[in-house]
Amino acid sequence: MNKFFKYFVSATVLMLGFTSCVQDLNTEPIDENSTTTFNQNAVFSKCYATLALTGQQGPDGDCDIDDLDEGTSSFYRMMWELNEFPTDEGWWIWNDVGLADIRVMNWNGDNALVKGLYYRFNIDIKLCNHFLANADTSTDEGVAQAAEVRFIRALNYWYILDMFKVAPFSIVESTDYPEFVTRAKLYEWLVGELQELTELLPEQRLSLYRVDRHAAWLLLARTYLNAQVYTGTAAWKEAYDAADAALAGNYQLLTTPSDHTAEGGYKYTAYQKLFMGDNHANGAQDEALLLVYQDGVYCQCWGGSRFLLNTFRDANMVPSGSADSWSCFRSSPEFVSKFVNLDAASAIKAHEYEMPDALGDDRAILCSYNKYVASIDTVDGEEVIKYGENTWNLNGAKAASFKDCWAVLKFTGVKSTALTPATSVGSDPSWPDTDIPLMRLAEAYMIKAEAALRQGNSGEALDIVNNKIRARANAAPLPSINEATMCDEWSREFFCEGRRRSDLIRFNRFAGPQADANSYNWEGRYNQTSAAGYKSCDEKWNWYPIPNDDKASNPNYALIDGGDGY
């Protein structure tokens, strides 16, 4: 794998028109022989690198965004946190700056994470605009690079569309303040842009960490799937057709496990292999339409796969391929109940490699119990191993301990070629090699199934879910399907991949009148002053506000018509 290049450009060129929260990308040349001349390949690499890295020199020390802990400023980490923390999938127990309000749906335009995510998206878009303004497209490679950078820009704009209700918008390099546009206008532009990219991008990706036109089809399908949220008008047929086009490429679901039990080792299911330390080479890469590069030596970042590994673990769990553990996120009872009745769950004792068999679903990569070596003593010349026990329970809302619900252990640095997790060796003892599958083929199947259901074809929806999604997971077929079971299936397949908030909103289960009427009651809705524990959630919590300092500094915000940036 190649190390991402560091590059520098003029501060004038990259002036964002936002506040000083965004740091100019120029400092000085990388060495005395370097210049600030536009380096197309370096800037191209940097555009992809924004999905994984936070600055110019490894995990910390020269960050892209000022006034925010660099480790938390990652595109992926902030997107993940704001899409997972307010939902029914789990509970973050640390009191990091800004996170408490995200957890309980009480944020505002001064929230540090909201601001950080907003500026991350916009600085990445500005970088893409810089590339497109300066790139040489007189060669086939230049044409492909330009199309791919347009896709990365579109991806950032999709997240803005999904997470904010109004947005600053500019697709040219300029020192002017960007105009603000409504969701409907941004949706219209994004659909047109992605339609063009389905023709402009290569038919097949030119290397593992680059995208082709099927990624554009999938992002277009995702956009159509949420059209009713964004514009008030559904586009189910369009979502179905775009998902079908995404499925027409050379990608395929990974269905082959790695079974080492005959040698006294572990079995890693096909689903587990999607999130393991060798998922760039174990077959998982053939399911990933967009794989975010991670490497223990060349791509160190506190907000990538190290965040995903350490967040969910304590020091006494099955080895994960990382020497560190943070013990700060655990599941919710509502999430556990999607795999097993909670009354029966209390009797289940299993770690992450046992739980899929215990619950009859390979996606149930959860931990309720594990035995660990507490000490090794020598008695009469022989080793005596003393064991300790790690046990999680199923407490309800407000539980503040890491062990107050089952651990969620989807991502690991363990390689599927290793006999056991303890024998797996990565490129670095602390920084994992696990790539992040930001877009994978299972999403196209799920979009197609949901779009079929929404159009009244529950038979086709059930067939796709049972014979593609659940069959790969060795889960029993569903007898029938409706909106509620479809929403649950999205969670079972994509839990902790940074999309739950969006799915709940589409099914009217996050905030607003319908969600309130059904009293969806996970921790984010918990109200300590209510005897019932239920918190009514205004519809505005379905999106995040524009940071107050950007509203104050950009005169175009006052011109927006019909938006709501709080």
MIKE-124830 format. One line per 8 residues: number of its first residue (from 1); their letters; for each residue x negated, y negated, z negated of C-alpha. Coordinates in pm, 1 decimal. Last residue first. Example, Ala and Ser with C-alpha at 12.3 -4.5 7.8 and 13.67 -1.06 7.14 Angstrom:
% residues 2
2	sa	-1367.0/106.0/-714.0 ~ -1230.0/450.0/-780.0
//
This chain:
% residues 566
566	ygdggdil	3194.1/-2654.2/-1400.6 ~ 3037.7/-2603.9/-1054.1 ~ 3391.7/-2591.8/-921.1 ~ 3444.7/-2672.0/-559.3 ~ 3735.9/-2839.0/-381.2 ~ 3536.6/-3100.7/-193.1 ~ 3166.1/-3154.0/-265.9 ~ 3064.9/-3518.8/-243.2
558	aynpnsak	2954.4/-3555.1/-607.2 ~ 2702.3/-3275.8/-551.8 ~ 2543.7/-3472.4/-266.2 ~ 2383.6/-3716.4/-509.1 ~ 2136.4/-3448.4/-623.7 ~ 1973.2/-3542.3/-955.2 ~ 2271.3/-3517.0/-1191.8 ~ 2412.9/-3198.3/-1042.2
550	ddnpipyw	2063.2/-3055.3/-1045.9 ~ 2019.8/-3135.6/-1415.1 ~ 2356.3/-2984.1/-1500.4 ~ 2275.6/-2648.3/-1347.0 ~ 2549.0/-2541.4/-1102.0 ~ 2794.1/-2323.6/-1290.9 ~ 2819.8/-1942.6/-1276.8 ~ 3113.2/-1749.7/-1132.1
542	nwkedcsk	3394.9/-1523.5/-1251.4 ~ 3376.3/-1702.9/-1587.0 ~ 3589.0/-1976.6/-1429.2 ~ 3889.7/-1743.1/-1437.7 ~ 3934.4/-1800.2/-1810.8 ~ 3857.9/-1507.4/-2036.3 ~ 4086.7/-1399.9/-2319.5 ~ 3888.8/-1239.6/-2599.2
534	ygaastqn	4011.3/-922.3/-2767.0 ~ 3894.2/-818.8/-3114.2 ~ 4251.1/-748.8/-3220.1 ~ 4206.1/-942.5/-3542.1 ~ 4062.6/-1229.9/-3343.4 ~ 3791.3/-1457.3/-3484.4 ~ 3505.0/-1225.5/-3382.9 ~ 3614.3/-1225.5/-3020.2
526	yrgewnys	3476.3/-941.9/-2811.2 ~ 3509.6/-996.7/-2437.8 ~ 3141.9/-941.3/-2360.2 ~ 3152.4/-640.1/-2588.2 ~ 3405.8/-452.8/-2378.7 ~ 3781.8/-502.1/-2396.0 ~ 3976.1/-508.9/-2072.7 ~ 4301.7/-649.1/-2206.3
518	nadaqpga	4515.2/-556.3/-1903.1 ~ 4686.6/-894.8/-1886.2 ~ 4354.9/-1070.5/-1943.1 ~ 4198.0/-903.4/-1640.8 ~ 4500.3/-996.8/-1433.2 ~ 4496.2/-1358.9/-1553.9 ~ 4125.4/-1436.1/-1510.6 ~ 3802.4/-1260.4/-1598.3
510	frnfrild	3627.2/-928.9/-1525.4 ~ 3874.4/-658.1/-1421.0 ~ 4029.5/-813.3/-1111.5 ~ 3893.7/-527.0/-892.5 ~ 3669.2/-763.9/-695.0 ~ 3555.9/-926.3/-1021.0 ~ 3459.2/-588.3/-1167.6 ~ 3253.8/-505.7/-857.7
502	srrrgecf	3060.9/-833.2/-869.0 ~ 2985.6/-796.6/-1240.4 ~ 2860.9/-441.6/-1188.4 ~ 2599.1/-523.8/-921.6 ~ 2254.5/-521.3/-1082.2 ~ 2144.7/-159.0/-1046.5 ~ 2237.7/-69.8/-1405.2 ~ 2520.4/159.0/-1296.9
494	ferswedc	2536.7/220.0/-923.0 ~ 2693.0/565.6/-878.2 ~ 2889.7/592.2/-1200.9 ~ 2985.8/225.4/-1189.8 ~ 3115.2/237.2/-832.7 ~ 3303.9/552.1/-927.6 ~ 3477.5/366.2/-1209.5 ~ 3605.2/101.2/-967.3
486	mtaenisp	3727.3/375.4/-734.3 ~ 3905.6/546.8/-1023.9 ~ 4089.9/225.6/-1109.1 ~ 4169.3/136.1/-747.6 ~ 4314.2/478.2/-671.5 ~ 4176.6/825.4/-605.0 ~ 4299.5/1180.3/-636.7 ~ 4181.0/1522.6/-754.6
478	lpaanara	3822.6/1396.6/-798.1 ~ 3569.2/1657.0/-692.2 ~ 3342.8/1799.4/-965.0 ~ 3002.3/1635.4/-983.9 ~ 2692.3/1789.5/-823.1 ~ 2559.9/1434.6/-774.6 ~ 2523.2/1480.5/-397.6 ~ 2876.8/1619.0/-391.4
470	riknnvid	3003.0/1316.6/-584.4 ~ 2888.6/1060.7/-327.2 ~ 2926.3/1240.4/3.9 ~ 3200.3/1501.5/-10.5 ~ 3401.4/1367.7/-302.2 ~ 3373.9/994.7/-242.1 ~ 3405.4/1022.8/134.9 ~ 3700.3/1264.5/120.7
462	laegsngq	3879.3/1057.2/-142.7 ~ 3854.6/744.9/71.4 ~ 3975.8/935.4/377.5 ~ 4280.3/1059.6/189.3 ~ 4344.5/721.9/26.3 ~ 4405.3/560.2/364.7 ~ 4618.3/262.5/261.0 ~ 4397.4/-18.3/391.2
454	rlaaeaki	4249.0/-77.8/46.6 ~ 4160.9/291.9/26.3 ~ 3976.6/282.0/359.1 ~ 3786.0/-28.8/250.1 ~ 3695.2/148.3/-74.9 ~ 3563.0/453.8/106.9 ~ 3367.7/254.1/363.9 ~ 3218.0/38.9/90.4
446	myaealrm	3124.1/351.0/-108.7 ~ 2959.1/515.1/192.3 ~ 2764.7/196.9/273.3 ~ 2657.6/170.1/-90.6 ~ 2526.2/527.0/-84.8 ~ 2287.0/415.0/188.9 ~ 2067.6/207.5/-37.5 ~ 1999.7/-162.5/-89.2
438	lpidtdpw	1779.5/-291.6/-371.7 ~ 1602.9/43.4/-411.6 ~ 1335.0/-81.8/-655.2 ~ 995.5/84.7/-620.4 ~ 858.1/283.2/-914.4 ~ 479.8/243.2/-936.9 ~ 486.4/157.3/-1307.0 ~ 263.0/-91.1/-1494.3
430	spdsgvst	153.7/44.1/-1832.4 ~ -75.1/342.2/-1769.8 ~ -173.4/227.4/-1418.3 ~ -177.2/419.1/-1086.8 ~ 63.7/674.8/-1224.6 ~ 3.1/1015.6/-1379.3 ~ 282.6/1257.9/-1464.8 ~ 187.8/1533.1/-1709.9
422	aptlatsk	416.8/1416.2/-1990.7 ~ 714.4/1395.6/-1754.4 ~ 673.9/1767.2/-1675.6 ~ 543.2/1958.7/-1374.5 ~ 481.2/1631.9/-1192.4 ~ 577.3/1611.5/-822.8 ~ 888.7/1407.8/-903.5 ~ 669.5/1130.6/-1040.7
414	vgtfklva	748.8/976.2/-1378.3 ~ 772.9/596.3/-1373.3 ~ 1135.9/614.0/-1478.2 ~ 1461.6/437.5/-1397.3 ~ 1803.6/573.1/-1494.6 ~ 1743.6/596.7/-1867.0 ~ 2054.7/453.3/-2031.8 ~ 2039.9/510.1/-2408.3
406	wcdkfsaa	2357.8/611.7/-2584.5 ~ 2528.1/366.9/-2818.5 ~ 2440.3/202.8/-3147.4 ~ 2081.1/322.1/-3117.1 ~ 1940.4/-9.3/-2991.6 ~ 2117.8/-176.9/-3281.0 ~ 2365.1/-465.7/-3259.2 ~ 2705.7/-302.1/-3258.2
398	kagnlnwt	2949.6/-583.9/-3177.0 ~ 3192.5/-355.1/-2995.0 ~ 3206.2/17.4/-3062.0 ~ 2968.7/264.4/-3217.6 ~ 2884.3/570.2/-3010.4 ~ 2577.4/714.4/-3179.1 ~ 2214.4/764.4/-3083.5 ~ 1981.3/1018.5/-3244.6
390	negykive	1602.0/1035.0/-3231.4 ~ 1463.6/1326.4/-3430.1 ~ 1121.5/1387.5/-3576.7 ~ 897.6/1689.7/-3538.6 ~ 603.4/1813.4/-3740.6 ~ 337.2/2005.8/-3553.6 ~ 102.0/2223.5/-3752.0 ~ -239.6/2278.4/-3595.8
382	egdvtdis	-440.4/2563.1/-3739.8 ~ -760.9/2553.1/-3945.6 ~ -589.8/2641.7/-4270.0 ~ -345.6/2357.7/-4213.5 ~ -425.1/2085.7/-3958.0 ~ -160.3/1820.0/-3913.1 ~ 16.4/1684.9/-3604.8 ~ 276.3/1413.8/-3660.4
374	avyknysc	615.1/1289.9/-3542.4 ~ 634.1/1491.5/-3221.8 ~ 972.0/1417.2/-3068.4 ~ 1319.3/1567.1/-3060.8 ~ 1574.2/1389.8/-2845.2 ~ 1931.3/1280.9/-2882.9 ~ 2207.0/1082.2/-2712.2 ~ 2022.8/1008.5/-2387.3
366	liarddgl	2170.3/916.5/-2051.5 ~ 2096.3/995.4/-1688.0 ~ 2459.8/1084.5/-1616.1 ~ 2410.9/1056.7/-1237.9 ~ 2357.1/1430.9/-1201.1 ~ 2715.6/1491.1/-1315.5 ~ 2837.4/1793.1/-1510.4 ~ 2815.4/1625.6/-1851.7
358	adpmeyeh	2571.5/1866.6/-2017.4 ~ 2393.8/1936.0/-1688.8 ~ 2328.1/1563.9/-1631.4 ~ 2243.0/1521.3/-2003.2 ~ 1945.2/1756.4/-2012.2 ~ 1686.0/1545.1/-1826.6 ~ 1787.8/1224.4/-2005.5 ~ 1799.2/1373.7/-2355.2
350	akiasaad	2078.9/1584.7/-2496.8 ~ 2291.6/1630.6/-2808.6 ~ 2664.1/1628.1/-2736.1 ~ 2899.1/1643.2/-3036.1 ~ 2993.0/1273.8/-3028.9 ~ 3078.9/1298.2/-2661.3 ~ 3385.5/1514.1/-2713.2 ~ 3589.2/1234.8/-2872.7
342	lnvfksvf	3437.1/990.2/-2625.0 ~ 3576.3/1178.2/-2325.9 ~ 3289.0/1214.3/-2080.2 ~ 3136.4/1049.0/-1772.1 ~ 3321.6/717.8/-1743.4 ~ 3356.1/724.8/-2122.5 ~ 2982.9/654.5/-2154.8 ~ 3041.1/318.5/-1983.3
334	epssrfcs	3320.4/211.1/-2215.3 ~ 3113.6/325.4/-2514.2 ~ 2851.8/70.7/-2405.9 ~ 2499.3/153.9/-2292.5 ~ 2176.6/39.2/-2452.6 ~ 1937.2/-245.3/-2387.7 ~ 1655.2/-377.8/-2608.5 ~ 1421.2/-94.0/-2700.4
326	wsdasgsp	1105.8/-259.0/-2561.1 ~ 886.2/36.2/-2468.0 ~ 525.8/41.5/-2345.3 ~ 288.3/309.8/-2221.9 ~ 478.0/349.8/-1897.2 ~ 518.5/678.9/-1710.3 ~ 845.5/749.2/-1886.6 ~ 749.8/996.5/-2156.4
318	vmnadrft	1053.7/1155.0/-2330.0 ~ 1157.6/918.6/-2605.0 ~ 981.1/827.8/-2927.3 ~ 849.8/481.0/-2834.3 ~ 1185.9/332.1/-2751.5 ~ 1339.2/299.7/-2409.0 ~ 1591.6/103.0/-2200.9 ~ 1410.3/-225.5/-2148.1
310	nllfrsgg	1073.5/-61.3/-2088.2 ~ 1161.9/114.1/-1763.1 ~ 1370.3/-150.0/-1587.5 ~ 1142.8/-436.1/-1695.2 ~ 843.0/-239.0/-1569.9 ~ 1038.4/-185.4/-1248.0 ~ 1047.8/-555.4/-1173.4 ~ 1067.3/-859.0/-1404.5
302	wcqcyvgd	739.8/-829.7/-1593.7 ~ 551.6/-814.0/-1264.3 ~ 239.7/-629.3/-1150.9 ~ 221.6/-562.4/-777.9 ~ -122.2/-438.8/-674.8 ~ -221.9/-208.7/-960.3 ~ 95.6/-50.2/-1096.3 ~ 275.2/-85.5/-765.4
294	qyvlllae	620.5/-213.8/-681.4 ~ 762.6/-286.6/-336.5 ~ 1132.8/-362.2/-309.9 ~ 1302.1/-99.5/-92.7 ~ 1569.7/-227.1/142.6 ~ 1762.4/27.3/349.1 ~ 1673.5/291.0/90.0 ~ 1803.7/642.7/162.6
286	dqagnahn	1498.2/759.2/357.8 ~ 1269.7/613.0/90.6 ~ 1425.8/852.3/-160.7 ~ 1261.8/1143.2/20.3 ~ 972.6/1179.6/-225.6 ~ 746.7/914.3/-66.2 ~ 842.6/561.6/-178.3 ~ 1038.0/708.1/-468.5
278	dgmflkqy	711.1/826.8/-623.7 ~ 760.9/674.4/-968.8 ~ 1123.2/780.7/-997.4 ~ 1451.4/599.3/-927.7 ~ 1586.0/780.6/-621.5 ~ 1440.9/1105.0/-760.7 ~ 1706.2/1106.1/-1032.6 ~ 1980.4/1143.1/-770.6
270	atykygge	1805.1/1438.7/-608.0 ~ 1776.7/1604.3/-947.2 ~ 1443.9/1644.0/-1123.5 ~ 1394.3/1993.3/-1266.6 ~ 1135.0/2023.2/-1537.1 ~ 841.1/2255.4/-1597.7 ~ 775.0/2617.7/-1691.5 ~ 651.7/2705.2/-1343.3
262	athdsptt	988.1/2844.6/-1234.7 ~ 1144.3/2527.8/-1380.6 ~ 958.4/2299.9/-1136.9 ~ 1263.2/2199.0/-931.6 ~ 1239.8/1886.2/-717.0 ~ 1594.7/1814.5/-602.0 ~ 1703.8/1781.3/-237.1 ~ 2011.2/1569.5/-158.3
254	llqyngal	1868.1/1228.8/-62.2 ~ 2136.4/1050.4/135.4 ~ 2030.2/967.6/489.6 ~ 1891.1/679.0/689.6 ~ 1833.5/704.4/1064.1 ~ 2096.9/447.9/1150.5 ~ 2470.1/487.3/1210.4 ~ 2563.1/446.9/844.4
246	aadaadya	2513.6/70.3/862.4 ~ 2755.1/60.8/1159.0 ~ 3019.8/244.4/955.1 ~ 2969.5/-3.6/672.0 ~ 3029.6/-286.4/920.8 ~ 3348.7/-119.4/1046.5 ~ 3490.6/-61.9/696.6 ~ 3406.8/-415.5/581.1
238	ekwaatgt	3570.8/-560.2/892.3 ~ 3879.0/-351.2/826.5 ~ 3890.9/-466.3/463.8 ~ 3857.0/-838.7/536.4 ~ 4070.4/-993.6/259.4 ~ 4162.4/-1362.2/253.7 ~ 4120.9/-1575.2/-60.5 ~ 3783.3/-1702.8/60.1
230	yvqanlyt	3512.3/-1568.7/-171.1 ~ 3708.0/-1318.7/-378.3 ~ 3908.8/-1197.6/-77.3 ~ 3588.7/-1166.6/123.8 ~ 3425.0/-931.4/-128.0 ~ 3413.7/-627.4/100.0 ~ 3331.8/-854.7/394.7 ~ 3008.3/-966.4/227.3
222	ralllwaa	2908.0/-612.2/130.5 ~ 2973.8/-498.9/488.2 ~ 2756.3/-784.7/616.4 ~ 2481.0/-682.2/375.6 ~ 2511.0/-326.1/506.4 ~ 2506.9/-434.7/871.4 ~ 2202.5/-652.1/804.4 ~ 2027.5/-356.8/639.5
214	hrdvryls	2115.8/-155.1/948.9 ~ 1941.6/-416.8/1165.1 ~ 1597.9/-335.1/1026.1 ~ 1420.5/-421.2/703.0 ~ 1056.2/-415.1/588.8 ~ 902.7/-226.6/298.2 ~ 853.3/103.3/479.0 ~ 714.1/-34.6/804.1
206	lrqeplle	851.6/-151.3/1139.6 ~ 1209.9/-85.4/1042.2 ~ 1422.7/79.6/1308.5 ~ 1661.1/-92.0/1549.6 ~ 1459.1/-410.1/1502.9 ~ 1645.2/-721.7/1383.8 ~ 1796.9/-954.0/1641.7 ~ 2127.4/-779.9/1715.1
198	tleqlegv	2247.5/-710.0/1361.0 ~ 2080.9/-1040.3/1276.9 ~ 2336.1/-1234.2/1480.3 ~ 2623.3/-1080.1/1286.5 ~ 2435.5/-1156.2/966.8 ~ 2414.6/-1526.4/1050.9 ~ 2781.0/-1548.9/1151.5 ~ 2897.6/-1379.8/831.4
190	lweylkar	2666.5/-1598.1/623.8 ~ 2789.3/-1920.8/782.4 ~ 3156.2/-1837.7/719.9 ~ 3084.4/-1729.5/364.0 ~ 2897.0/-2053.4/295.1 ~ 3195.8/-2250.8/421.8 ~ 3442.6/-2052.0/210.9 ~ 3223.2/-2077.6/-97.3
182	tvfepydt	3216.1/-2454.6/-70.8 ~ 2914.8/-2650.7/43.4 ~ 2665.9/-2884.0/-124.1 ~ 2428.9/-3078.9/100.2 ~ 2056.9/-3039.5/53.7 ~ 1855.6/-3338.0/-72.2 ~ 1621.3/-3452.1/200.3 ~ 1259.1/-3330.7/215.7
174	sevisfpa	1348.3/-3100.3/502.0 ~ 1278.5/-2758.0/644.6 ~ 1598.7/-2639.4/802.8 ~ 1857.6/-2389.5/684.3 ~ 2006.2/-2606.6/412.4 ~ 2281.7/-2541.8/161.7 ~ 2328.0/-2632.8/-202.2 ~ 2604.4/-2408.6/-334.2
166	vkfmdliy	2955.8/-2405.5/-468.0 ~ 3129.9/-2114.2/-637.8 ~ 2817.3/-1947.4/-773.6 ~ 2732.1/-1578.5/-825.5 ~ 2853.9/-1414.4/-505.8 ~ 2773.1/-1693.6/-263.1 ~ 2437.5/-1755.7/-433.2 ~ 2363.5/-1382.9/-411.1
158	wynlarif	2457.8/-1383.5/-44.3 ~ 2239.9/-1691.1/12.3 ~ 1940.4/-1503.6/-120.9 ~ 2016.6/-1213.4/111.4 ~ 2061.4/-1454.0/403.5 ~ 1716.4/-1599.1/338.9 ~ 1570.3/-1249.1/330.4 ~ 1753.1/-1174.2/657.5
150	rveaaqav	1621.0/-1490.5/820.6 ~ 1277.0/-1377.1/711.4 ~ 1335.8/-1046.6/889.1 ~ 1446.7/-1218.2/1209.1 ~ 1140.8/-1444.3/1206.5 ~ 908.3/-1148.9/1148.3 ~ 1060.5/-953.5/1436.7 ~ 1016.0/-1246.0/1677.2
142	gedtstda	656.3/-1295.5/1561.7 ~ 583.5/-925.7/1610.0 ~ 724.8/-935.6/1963.0 ~ 503.5/-1234.1/2041.1 ~ 585.3/-1599.1/2120.7 ~ 758.0/-1642.3/1786.4 ~ 486.6/-1850.8/1619.5 ~ 615.6/-1940.2/1273.7
134	nalfhncl	622.4/-2299.0/1148.3 ~ 985.5/-2393.6/1087.2 ~ 1087.8/-2033.2/1019.0 ~ 821.1/-1994.4/751.7 ~ 916.2/-2316.7/577.3 ~ 1283.9/-2221.7/586.2 ~ 1196.7/-1891.8/421.5 ~ 1006.0/-2075.6/146.8
126	kidinfry	1303.5/-2305.3/93.9 ~ 1528.4/-2002.7/56.6 ~ 1294.3/-1856.8/-206.0 ~ 1290.3/-2190.2/-390.7 ~ 1668.0/-2189.8/-383.9 ~ 1722.7/-1840.0/-515.4 ~ 1469.6/-1888.9/-796.0 ~ 1614.6/-2229.6/-881.6
118	ylgkvlan	1961.6/-2087.4/-938.1 ~ 1828.4/-1786.6/-1129.7 ~ 1625.9/-2006.0/-1363.6 ~ 1911.4/-2246.1/-1425.8 ~ 2156.0/-1968.6/-1509.8 ~ 1889.7/-1807.1/-1726.2 ~ 1812.9/-2125.0/-1920.7 ~ 2178.0/-2213.4/-1985.2
110	dgnwnmvr	2226.9/-2586.3/-1934.0 ~ 2511.5/-2549.4/-1685.4 ~ 2720.0/-2346.7/-1928.2 ~ 2740.4/-1996.0/-2075.9 ~ 3001.9/-1841.9/-2304.3 ~ 3067.5/-1500.4/-2151.9 ~ 2959.6/-1299.0/-2457.9 ~ 2635.6/-1153.7/-2320.5
102	idalgvdn	2550.2/-1458.8/-2112.0 ~ 2576.9/-1675.4/-2423.6 ~ 2339.8/-1451.2/-2620.6 ~ 2098.4/-1438.0/-2328.4 ~ 2006.1/-1805.1/-2311.9 ~ 1672.9/-1772.4/-2493.3 ~ 1614.4/-1408.8/-2582.7 ~ 1816.8/-1273.6/-2874.0
94	wiwwgedt	1748.9/-902.8/-2825.4 ~ 2035.7/-650.4/-2837.3 ~ 2133.7/-637.3/-2469.7 ~ 2464.0/-447.1/-2443.9 ~ 2586.9/-207.8/-2181.0 ~ 2795.1/-114.4/-1879.4 ~ 3117.9/-304.1/-1954.9 ~ 2995.6/-635.4/-1817.6
86	pfenlewm	2851.9/-970.5/-1936.6 ~ 2490.7/-837.9/-1938.1 ~ 2491.6/-668.5/-1597.0 ~ 2519.8/-926.8/-1317.6 ~ 2340.7/-1209.0/-1501.7 ~ 2067.0/-973.3/-1615.4 ~ 2013.6/-809.6/-1277.8 ~ 1988.0/-1138.6/-1087.2
78	mryfsstg	1743.9/-1263.8/-1351.1 ~ 1532.3/-947.9/-1331.5 ~ 1538.2/-916.1/-953.3 ~ 1443.7/-1271.6/-862.5 ~ 1180.1/-1271.9/-1137.5 ~ 1173.4/-1566.0/-1377.5 ~ 1185.9/-1362.4/-1701.8 ~ 814.1/-1282.7/-1709.4
70	edlddidc	734.9/-1639.4/-1611.5 ~ 895.1/-1781.0/-1925.6 ~ 1087.1/-2077.0/-1788.6 ~ 999.6/-2446.6/-1781.3 ~ 827.6/-2426.1/-1441.8 ~ 916.8/-2190.6/-1156.8 ~ 672.6/-2031.6/-909.9 ~ 433.7/-1911.5/-1179.3
62	dgdpgqqg	55.3/-1929.9/-1201.4 ~ -49.1/-1738.8/-1515.5 ~ 164.8/-1429.0/-1522.1 ~ 221.5/-1078.6/-1383.2 ~ -8.2/-1109.0/-1082.7 ~ -164.4/-1427.2/-955.9 ~ 58.6/-1646.6/-740.8 ~ 398.3/-1637.8/-900.7
54	tlaltayc	702.9/-1435.0/-999.1 ~ 676.9/-1119.9/-789.5 ~ 924.8/-863.1/-659.5 ~ 1187.5/-1015.8/-431.0 ~ 960.8/-1316.8/-373.5 ~ 708.0/-1074.9/-223.4 ~ 914.9/-1041.4/94.6 ~ 877.9/-1413.4/168.0
46	ksfvanqn	514.6/-1399.6/48.6 ~ 434.7/-1134.4/308.4 ~ 565.1/-1363.2/584.4 ~ 365.8/-1650.6/435.2 ~ 48.5/-1442.8/456.1 ~ 120.7/-1319.2/807.6 ~ 191.8/-1669.6/932.7 ~ -101.9/-1849.5/776.5
38	ftttsned	-13.2/-2220.1/797.2 ~ -329.9/-2421.5/749.7 ~ -391.6/-2508.1/385.2 ~ -752.8/-2401.9/421.2 ~ -961.4/-2118.9/286.6 ~ -1341.4/-2102.2/289.7 ~ -1374.6/-2243.8/-59.3 ~ -1137.5/-1984.4/-200.6
30	ipetnldq	-760.2/-1940.0/-254.6 ~ -702.8/-2299.5/-143.4 ~ -574.4/-2541.6/-405.6 ~ -252.3/-2598.9/-591.2 ~ 41.4/-2575.3/-356.7 ~ 360.5/-2394.6/-442.2 ~ 524.4/-2697.8/-597.3 ~ 698.0/-2595.0/-918.9
22	vcstfglm	1075.1/-2588.4/-947.2 ~ 1202.4/-2708.8/-1281.7 ~ 1096.2/-3057.2/-1170.7 ~ 1445.1/-3117.2/-1039.0 ~ 1588.2/-3032.9/-698.7 ~ 1509.2/-3197.8/-368.3 ~ 1298.0/-2898.1/-286.8 ~ 964.6/-3050.3/-191.9
14	lvtasvfy	804.4/-2762.8/-6.0 ~ 659.8/-2957.2/286.0 ~ 546.3/-3245.4/71.2 ~ 377.3/-3006.4/-169.1 ~ 177.1/-2872.0/121.1 ~ 139.1/-2499.2/145.7 ~ -45.3/-2227.0/-39.1 ~ -59.8/-1852.7/7.2
6	kffknm	-126.1/-1545.6/-200.6 ~ -113.8/-1222.9/-7.3 ~ 67.6/-910.4/-123.3 ~ -161.2/-614.3/-179.9 ~ -128.5/-346.1/80.8 ~ 0.0/0.0/0.0
//
